[in-house]
Amino acid sequence: MPRTVWLLVAARAINRLGAFSLPFLTVLISTDFGASTTTAGLLSAAFGIATIPSRLAGGYLAARLGRRRTIVVGLTGCALAQLGIAAAGSLTAVACFAILLGLAFELYEPPSQAIIADTVPPAERVRAYSLLNAALAVGGTGAGLIAAGLGRYDLRWLFVVDALTCLACALALRIALPADHTRPAAADRTPASQHRELGTPARPWRDRALWAMFTSGTAFALISMQIVMALPLTLDRRGHVAADAGLLFTASAVTVVVAQPALRLRRLTTLTAPAALALGYALLAIGLAGYAIAHTLPAFLIATAVWSLGDVIILGRALTVVADLAPPGATDRYLAAYGISWGIATTAAPVTATQILEHTGVTTLWAATATLALALAAAQLLVVRPLINQEPVRSPADAQRTPDRAGRGSASTTGP
């Protein structure tokens, strides 16, 4: 992997190591300011809603301001907002800083993902994006331990340390990343006639293939966030300590890291992107179905390892497909558009997970979630594959210069 990729991976791990404050935002609002659980939940939801325009702004600013500048602005904004939360003296101030945190929270993602797409060859994008996911997993294993230590003294210190890691990453990336250069005009400045000639839309939301990826990506993000929200409650209802969820999340992180070499297996690299995504969603469904019938901690651990294997396959492939769908100059915006699926899921999951669990119980919750994952597996083959394999209409000269969409999303078909 190029040095830039390793730099982004290392910075992501360090930043994730400090990203332990958000799960405690609701607790801070309730304990320090005496707010009701409903009020605390609404403020957390407001943060989630604010991440949606943040992701879109990340793609826009990366194209206009430059990728390195956008990354630095995003990380610095997160740091300032978290310092504001730590120093806030009223509920109103906390609410304002929480929303500001959401608005800065996702600026980092589109430019960092676009840098990877432009830095590595198409055949290596799956591994590069999977390394980014592994960095999150590695950082997450240590984040819980730091949170457990600092949280015993004062929850506000969690936000201070998180802010310091953001500032450290901003400084490191400002120094180490290549300087922003004037790049070709973004896709929406290209004449519409030229886009029609190339068979690519002028804006991401005009691309039916991106809509297919966005829809399945939103469902996947909802499943992922429901796991985070509902797993501790599930353990409690099955007679375990809710804190054992930390053990399961650590097991998931270890699985993600250990499974990275499997991405180079020839049987996996020769799969087309829709087939690989279908396999990932099938593994996800099997693991979630395991939660529906699990009663012992070892059974929960096995189910966690299975769905985590699905995660390893899905995350890298999905980002690679989206990056490959983007016409020249529009990578930032395509990745930004796709990424707002996580903002939608972050807002919806607390409601869907708790309501289904409250009204139908543990078994139904996980059986329904597994069914959704299985439906996503089928959708990759029946809906997504025809769209990303659709060959655009081009002039003969363009056809010789530019690979058609039939090759997109299956760039990793070469062996290791």
Residue, then its C-alpha position, 0 to 999 in steps of 0.5 A: m500500500p502507498r504511504t498515504v494510505w498507511l498514513l490515513v489508516a494510522a491516523r484513523a486508528i489514533n482518532r478512533l482510540g479517542a472516539f469514546s465520548l459519543p456513547f456517553l453524551t446521553v449519560l452526560i446530559s442526564t446526569d450533569f444537567g438533570a434532563s429526562t431520558t427522552t430529552a437526552g435521546l432527542l439531543s443525541a438524535a439531533f446530533g445524528i441528523a446533523t451528520i447528514p449535511s456534514r457528509l454532503a458538505g465534506g464532499y462539496l468542500a473537498a472538491r472546492l476547498g481541497r481534500r487536505r484542508t477539508i480533513v483538517v477543518g473537520l477534525t479541528g471542528c470536532a475538537l472545538a465542539q467537544l471542548g465546548i461540550a466539556a466546558a458547557g454550563s447549561l443544557t442549551a449550550v450542550a445542545c448547541f455544541a452537540i449539533l455543531l459536533g454533528l455538522a463537523f463530524e463527517l467532513y473527514e470521511p469523503p475526502s479521506q475515502a476519495i484520497i484512497a480511491d485516487t492513490v491505489p490501483p483499482a485492484e487494490r481498493v478493496r484491501a485499502y478500504s478494508l484496512l481503514n475498517a480494520a483501523l477503526a476496529v483496532g482503535g475501538t478495542g482500546a477506546g473502551l478501556i480508556a473510557a472505562g478509566l476516565g469515566r470513573y472520574d468525570l465524563r467531561w474528561l472523555f470529551v477533552v481527550d477525544a478533542l485532543t486526539c482530533l487535534a493531534c490527527a489534524l496536525a499530523l495529516r496537515i503536515a504529512l498529507p500531500a498539499d492540495h492542488t488545483r484539480p479538474a472541475a468537479a463533475d457538476r461543472t462538466p456540460a451535460s452533453q459530455h456526461r451523456e456522451l460518456g454515459t455518466p450523470a452530471r450529479p450523483w443522485r442522477d445515477r441509478a447504480l448509486w441509488a441502488m448502492f445507497t439504498s442497500g447501504t442505508a439498510f446495512a448501516l441500519i443493521s449495524m447501528q441496531i447491533v450497537m443499540a440492541l446487543p446490550l439490551t439483548l444480553d440483559r434480557r437473556g440473563h447476562v450482564a449488559a456490559d458483556a456487550g463490550l466483550l462481544f464488540t472486542a471479539s468483532a474487532v479482533t475478527v475484522v483484523v484477523a480476517q484481513p489476509a482472507l481478502r487476498l484469497r483467490r476464491l474471494t478476489t475472483l468474485t464480482a462485486p455483487a457476488a461478494l456483497a451477497l456473500g457478505y450479507a449472507l454471513l451477516a444474516i447467519g450471524l444475526a440469526g444466531y443472536a435470535i437463538a443464542h442464550t449462552l455467552p459462547a453462542f453469542l461470541i460465535a454469532t458475533a464472529v460470523w457477522s463480523l466476517g460479513d462486515v469484512i467483505i461488505l465494507g471494502r467492496a461497497l466503498t470500492v463500487v461507489a468509488d468506481l461508479a464515480p466519473p472523473g472529478a466526482t469521487d468526493r461527491y459520490l462517496a459523500a452521497y453514499g455515506i449519508s446512509w450512516g447519518i440516516a441509520t444513526t438517527a433511526a436505529p435507536v428508535t427501531a431497535t428499542q421499539i421492536l425489542e420492546h413490543t416483540g422481544v429478542t427473538t423477533l428483533w434478531a430474526a427480522t434483522a437477519t431477514l433484512a440482511l438476507a433480502l440484501a444478499a438477494a438484492q445484490l444479485l437481482v437489482v444491484r448487479p444489472l445496474i453496475n454492469q450496465e454499459p454506458v454509451r460512448s464514442p469509440a475513442d472514449a471506449q478505448r480510453t475509459p473502462d466501461r461500467a461492466g468492469r466497475g465494482s469487480a476491479s479486484t478480479t485479479g488474483p493476489 
